[in-house]
């Protein structure tokens, strides 16, 4: 069950164009890869909490990977060691783990939930991560992914790894399952034959599905809530 935790900031540092935030909540809890937490932003002009998928978990320590895109994440990037954050979760469903060889595809900050997922997969893991340029990631951050699987990079400007869009390099061969997270336009262009699950990015308000502010249409015409029914969906289920 989700709870409210007081998360003491242990580190909150840059990792390329991203920030890596680690907090201690005082106890170890069960988290399924793909679940997310809502962090309260203590600004008078900010009402909604911000949703962050779990990047990693070690005992009572939770880690989140994020990028500064507005007032909320800007405020969060300025929190120093010892600051107490109000954190609510874990929320949503999680990835379905399978044995065998898996491909984990991340576009931009969509790489965040894939690290903890990769740590929990019982089998071989290939990471395929894409961004606009090589400065998006720090080498230290990328080394963490290399520690648990094979890593291939794609940049739009060709400054690191292969040039182009990350979805150009998704292959069907040899994979039991494909997992992906990134912008909706990226997910729309995924065309594969093997089973695939995607983590949808959305502005989330309540986290329980009551406000229905984060709905997504399925191929059957039904509407589902990203925060409650997701954020993980079968790629063939959603109408994107």
C-alpha positions as a Markdown table, in Angstrom:
| # | Residue | x | y | z |
|---|---|---|---|---|
| 1 | Unk | 0.0 | 0.0 | 0.0 |
| 2 | Unk | 1.3 | 3.5 | -0.8 |
| 3 | Unk | 2.3 | 5.6 | 2.2 |
| 4 | Unk | 3.7 | 9.1 | 2.9 |
| 5 | Unk | 7.3 | 9.0 | 3.8 |
| 6 | Unk | 9.8 | 11.7 | 5.0 |
| 7 | Unk | 12.7 | 11.2 | 2.6 |
| 8 | Unk | 16.0 | 12.7 | 3.8 |
| 9 | Unk | 18.1 | 13.8 | 0.9 |
| 10 | Unk | 21.4 | 11.9 | 0.8 |
| 11 | Unk | 22.6 | 13.2 | -2.5 |
| 12 | Unk | 21.1 | 15.3 | -5.3 |
| 13 | Unk | 23.7 | 15.8 | -8.0 |
| 14 | Unk | 24.0 | 16.4 | -11.7 |
| 15 | Unk | 24.5 | 13.4 | -14.0 |
| 16 | Unk | 25.0 | 15.1 | -17.3 |
| 17 | Unk | 21.8 | 17.1 | -18.1 |
| 18 | Unk | 20.0 | 15.0 | -15.6 |
| 19 | Unk | 19.9 | 14.9 | -11.8 |
| 20 | Unk | 20.3 | 11.9 | -9.6 |
| 21 | Unk | 18.4 | 12.2 | -6.3 |
| 22 | Unk | 18.8 | 9.7 | -3.5 |
| 23 | Unk | 16.8 | 9.8 | -0.2 |
| 24 | Unk | 16.5 | 7.7 | 2.9 |
| 25 | Unk | 12.9 | 6.9 | 4.1 |
| 26 | Unk | 14.0 | 5.0 | 7.2 |
| 27 | Unk | 12.8 | 1.5 | 6.2 |
| 28 | Unk | 13.0 | -0.9 | 3.3 |
| 29 | Unk | 9.8 | -1.3 | 1.3 |
| 30 | Unk | 8.8 | -3.5 | -1.6 |
| 31 | Unk | 8.7 | -1.8 | -5.0 |
| 32 | Unk | 7.9 | -3.3 | -8.4 |
| 33 | Unk | 10.1 | -2.0 | -11.2 |
| 34 | Unk | 8.0 | 0.6 | -13.1 |
| 35 | Unk | 6.2 | 2.0 | -10.1 |
| 36 | Unk | 6.4 | 5.7 | -9.3 |
| 37 | Unk | 6.3 | 8.1 | -6.3 |
| 38 | Unk | 4.8 | 11.6 | -6.0 |
| 39 | Unk | 7.1 | 14.2 | -4.4 |
| 40 | Unk | 5.6 | 17.3 | -2.9 |
| 41 | Unk | 7.0 | 20.6 | -4.2 |
| 42 | Unk | 7.1 | 23.1 | -1.4 |
| 43 | Unk | 6.4 | 26.3 | -3.4 |
| 44 | Unk | 3.5 | 28.6 | -3.0 |
| 45 | Unk | 2.8 | 28.6 | -6.7 |
| 46 | Unk | 3.0 | 24.8 | -7.1 |
| 47 | Unk | 0.0 | 22.8 | -6.2 |
| 48 | Unk | 0.5 | 19.4 | -7.7 |
| 49 | Unk | 3.1 | 16.9 | -6.6 |
| 50 | Unk | 5.6 | 15.7 | -9.3 |
| 51 | Unk | 5.7 | 12.1 | -10.4 |
| 52 | Unk | 9.0 | 10.2 | -10.6 |
| 53 | Unk | 9.5 | 6.6 | -11.5 |
| 54 | Unk | 11.8 | 4.6 | -9.3 |
| 55 | Unk | 15.4 | 4.6 | -10.6 |
| 56 | Unk | 16.9 | 2.4 | -7.9 |
| 57 | Unk | 16.3 | 1.0 | -4.5 |
| 58 | Unk | 18.8 | -0.2 | -1.9 |
| 59 | Unk | 17.5 | -1.1 | 1.6 |
| 60 | Unk | 15.8 | 2.1 | 2.8 |
| 61 | Unk | 17.3 | 4.3 | 0.0 |
| 62 | Unk | 15.3 | 5.3 | -3.0 |
| 63 | Unk | 16.8 | 7.0 | -6.1 |
| 64 | Unk | 15.2 | 9.0 | -8.8 |
| 65 | Unk | 16.6 | 10.3 | -12.1 |
| 66 | Unk | 15.1 | 13.5 | -13.4 |
| 67 | Unk | 15.6 | 16.5 | -15.7 |
| 68 | Unk | 14.9 | 20.1 | -14.8 |
| 69 | Unk | 12.0 | 21.2 | -17.1 |
| 70 | Unk | 10.1 | 23.7 | -15.0 |
| 71 | Unk | 9.5 | 25.3 | -11.6 |
| 72 | Unk | 8.9 | 22.1 | -9.8 |
| 73 | Unk | 11.9 | 20.2 | -10.9 |
| 74 | Unk | 14.0 | 23.4 | -10.7 |
| 75 | Unk | 13.0 | 23.6 | -7.0 |
| 76 | Unk | 13.8 | 20.0 | -6.5 |
| 77 | Unk | 17.3 | 20.3 | -8.0 |
| 78 | Unk | 18.2 | 22.9 | -5.4 |
| 79 | Unk | 17.4 | 20.6 | -2.4 |
| 80 | Unk | 20.6 | 19.9 | -0.4 |
| 81 | Unk | 21.8 | 17.0 | 1.7 |
| 82 | Unk | 19.6 | 16.7 | 4.9 |
| 83 | Unk | 16.5 | 18.3 | 3.4 |
| 84 | Unk | 13.3 | 16.4 | 4.2 |
| 85 | Unk | 11.1 | 15.6 | 1.2 |
| 86 | Unk | 7.5 | 14.6 | 1.5 |
| 87 | Unk | 7.2 | 11.4 | -0.7 |
| 88 | Unk | 4.1 | 9.4 | -1.5 |
| 89 | Unk | 4.1 | 5.9 | -3.0 |
| 90 | Unk | 4.8 | 3.5 | -4.4 |
| 91 | Unk | 2.0 | 4.0 | -6.9 |
| 92 | Unk | 0.8 | 2.3 | -10.1 |
| 93 | Unk | 1.5 | -1.1 | -11.5 |
| 94 | Unk | 4.8 | -2.5 | -12.6 |
| 95 | Unk | 6.6 | -4.3 | -15.4 |
| 96 | Unk | 5.9 | -8.0 | -15.9 |
| 97 | Unk | 9.2 | -9.8 | -15.5 |
| 98 | Unk | 10.1 | -12.6 | -17.8 |
| 99 | Unk | 13.1 | -14.9 | -18.1 |
| 100 | Unk | 15.3 | -14.9 | -21.1 |
| 101 | Unk | 16.9 | -12.0 | -23.1 |
| 102 | Unk | 15.2 | -8.6 | -22.8 |
| 103 | Unk | 15.7 | -5.4 | -24.7 |
| 104 | Unk | 15.2 | -2.2 | -22.6 |
| 105 | Unk | 14.6 | 0.9 | -24.7 |
| 106 | Unk | 14.8 | 4.4 | -23.2 |
| 107 | Unk | 14.3 | 7.8 | -24.9 |
| 108 | Unk | 15.6 | 10.8 | -22.9 |
| 109 | Unk | 14.5 | 10.6 | -19.3 |
| 110 | Unk | 12.6 | 7.4 | -20.2 |
| 111 | Unk | 15.8 | 5.7 | -19.2 |
| 112 | Unk | 15.0 | 6.2 | -15.5 |
| 113 | Unk | 12.8 | 3.2 | -14.8 |
| 114 | Unk | 14.8 | 0.9 | -16.9 |
| 115 | Unk | 17.8 | 0.6 | -14.5 |
| 116 | Unk | 15.9 | -0.9 | -11.6 |
| 117 | Unk | 14.0 | -3.0 | -14.1 |
| 118 | Unk | 17.3 | -4.3 | -15.5 |
| 119 | Unk | 18.5 | -5.2 | -12.0 |
| 120 | Unk | 15.5 | -7.4 | -11.4 |
| 121 | Unk | 15.3 | -9.3 | -14.7 |
| 122 | Unk | 16.4 | -12.9 | -14.5 |
| 123 | Unk | 18.3 | -13.2 | -17.8 |
| 124 | Unk | 20.4 | -11.2 | -20.2 |
| 125 | Unk | 19.7 | -7.5 | -20.6 |
| 126 | Unk | 20.4 | -5.2 | -23.5 |
| 127 | Unk | 19.9 | -1.4 | -23.0 |
| 128 | Unk | 19.2 | 0.8 | -25.9 |
| 129 | Unk | 19.3 | 4.5 | -24.8 |
| 130 | Unk | 18.7 | 7.5 | -27.0 |
| 131 | Unk | 19.1 | 11.3 | -26.5 |
| 132 | Unk | 19.7 | 14.4 | -28.5 |
| 133 | Unk | 23.4 | 14.6 | -27.7 |
| 134 | Unk | 26.1 | 12.9 | -25.6 |
| 135 | Unk | 26.1 | 15.5 | -22.9 |
| 136 | Unk | 22.7 | 14.3 | -21.9 |
| 137 | Unk | 24.3 | 11.5 | -19.8 |
| 138 | Unk | 27.4 | 11.5 | -17.6 |
| 139 | Unk | 29.8 | 8.6 | -18.0 |
| 140 | Unk | 29.3 | 7.7 | -14.4 |
| 141 | Unk | 25.6 | 7.3 | -15.0 |
| 142 | Unk | 26.1 | 5.2 | -18.1 |
| 143 | Unk | 28.6 | 2.9 | -16.3 |
| 144 | Unk | 25.8 | 1.8 | -13.9 |
| 145 | Unk | 23.8 | 0.5 | -16.9 |
| 146 | Unk | 26.9 | -1.2 | -18.3 |
| 147 | Unk | 27.4 | -3.0 | -14.9 |
| 148 | Unk | 24.1 | -4.9 | -15.4 |
| 149 | Unk | 23.8 | -5.3 | -19.1 |
| 150 | Unk | 25.0 | -4.5 | -22.6 |
| 151 | Unk | 24.6 | -0.8 | -23.5 |
| 152 | Unk | 24.1 | 0.8 | -26.9 |
| 153 | Unk | 23.7 | 4.5 | -27.3 |
| 154 | Unk | 21.9 | 6.5 | -30.0 |
| 155 | Unk | 22.2 | 10.3 | -30.3 |
| 156 | Unk | 20.2 | 12.5 | -32.8 |
| 157 | Unk | 23.4 | 14.5 | -33.6 |
| 158 | Unk | 25.7 | 11.5 | -33.8 |
| 159 | Unk | 27.9 | 12.8 | -31.0 |
| 160 | Unk | 27.8 | 9.4 | -29.2 |
| 161 | Unk | 27.0 | 5.9 | -30.4 |
| 162 | Unk | 24.8 | 5.6 | -33.5 |
| 163 | Unk | 23.2 | 8.6 | -35.2 |
| 164 | Unk | 19.4 | 9.0 | -35.4 |
| 165 | Unk | 16.4 | 8.0 | -33.4 |
| 166 | Unk | 16.5 | 5.2 | -30.9 |
| 167 | Unk | 13.6 | 3.4 | -32.4 |
| 168 | Unk | 15.5 | 3.0 | -35.7 |
| 169 | Unk | 17.7 | 0.4 | -33.9 |
| 170 | Unk | 15.1 | -1.8 | -32.2 |
| 171 | Unk | 15.5 | -5.3 | -33.4 |
| 172 | Unk | 13.1 | -8.3 | -32.9 |
| 173 | Unk | 15.8 | -11.0 | -33.0 |
| 174 | Unk | 16.6 | -13.1 | -30.0 |
| 175 | Unk | 14.4 | -11.2 | -27.5 |
| 176 | Unk | 11.8 | -12.7 | -25.2 |
| 177 | Unk | 10.4 | -9.3 | -24.4 |
| 178 | Unk | 10.9 | -5.6 | -25.1 |
| 179 | Unk | 10.4 | -2.9 | -22.5 |
| 180 | Unk | 10.3 | 0.8 | -23.4 |
| 181 | Unk | 9.8 | 4.2 | -21.9 |
| 182 | Unk | 10.0 | 7.7 | -23.5 |
| 183 | Unk | 8.0 | 10.4 | -25.3 |
| 184 | Unk | 4.7 | 9.3 | -26.9 |
| 185 | Unk | 6.1 | 10.0 | -30.4 |
| 186 | Unk | 8.9 | 7.5 | -29.7 |
| 187 | Unk | 6.5 | 4.8 | -28.5 |
| 188 | Unk | 4.2 | 5.4 | -31.5 |
| 189 | Unk | 7.1 | 4.4 | -33.8 |
| 190 | Unk | 7.9 | 1.1 | -32.1 |
| 191 | Unk | 7.1 | -1.7 | -34.6 |
| 192 | Unk | 8.1 | -5.2 | -33.3 |
| 193 | Unk | 6.7 | -8.7 | -33.3 |
| 194 | Unk | 7.8 | -9.8 | -29.8 |
| 195 | Unk | 5.7 | -9.0 | -26.6 |
| 196 | Unk | 6.4 | -5.4 | -25.5 |
| 197 | Unk | 5.5 | -3.3 | -22.4 |
| 198 | Unk | 5.7 | 0.5 | -22.3 |
| 199 | Unk | 5.8 | 3.0 | -19.5 |
| 200 | Unk | 3.7 | 6.0 | -20.3 |
| 201 | Unk | 4.7 | 9.5 | -19.3 |
| 202 | Unk | 1.9 | 11.8 | -18.1 |
| 203 | Unk | 1.1 | 14.7 | -15.8 |
| 204 | Unk | -0.3 | 13.0 | -12.7 |
| 205 | Unk | -2.4 | 14.8 | -10.1 |
| 206 | Unk | -4.0 | 12.5 | -7.5 |
| 207 | Unk | -2.1 | 9.2 | -8.1 |
| 208 | Unk | -5.2 | 7.2 | -7.4 |
| 209 | Unk | -7.2 | 7.6 | -10.6 |
| 210 | Unk | -10.0 | 9.6 | -9.0 |
| 211 | Unk | -9.5 | 12.8 | -11.0 |
| 212 | Unk | -9.1 | 11.0 | -14.3 |
| 213 | Unk | -6.7 | 13.6 | -15.5 |
| 214 | Unk | -4.2 | 11.2 | -17.0 |
| 215 | Unk | -6.4 | 8.9 | -19.2 |
| 216 | Unk | -5.2 | 7.1 | -22.2 |
| 217 | Unk | -7.4 | 5.4 | -24.9 |
| 218 | Unk | -7.0 | 1.7 | -25.6 |
| 219 | Unk | -7.5 | 0.0 | -28.9 |
| 220 | Unk | -10.9 | -1.3 | -27.7 |
| 221 | Unk | -12.0 | 2.3 | -27.2 |
| 222 | Unk | -11.9 | 2.1 | -23.4 |
| 223 | Unk | -10.1 | 4.8 | -21.4 |
| 224 | Unk | -7.6 | 3.8 | -18.8 |
| 225 | Unk | -5.8 | 5.9 | -16.1 |
| 226 | Unk | -2.0 | 6.1 | -16.4 |
| 227 | Unk | -1.6 | 6.5 | -12.6 |
| 228 | Unk | -3.9 | 3.7 | -11.6 |
| 229 | Unk | -4.2 | 1.2 | -14.5 |
| 230 | Unk | -0.6 | 2.0 | -15.6 |
| 231 | Unk | 1.8 | 3.5 | -16.0 |
| 232 | Unk | 2.8 | 0.2 | -17.5 |
| 233 | Unk | 0.8 | -1.0 | -20.5 |
| 234 | Unk | 1.0 | -3.7 | -23.1 |
| 235 | Unk | 2.1 | -1.9 | -26.3 |
| 236 | Unk | -0.7 | -3.6 | -28.3 |
| 237 | Unk | -3.3 | -2.5 | -25.8 |
| 238 | Unk | -3.0 | 1.2 | -26.0 |
| 239 | Unk | -4.1 | 3.4 | -28.9 |
| 240 | Unk | -1.0 | 5.5 | -29.7 |
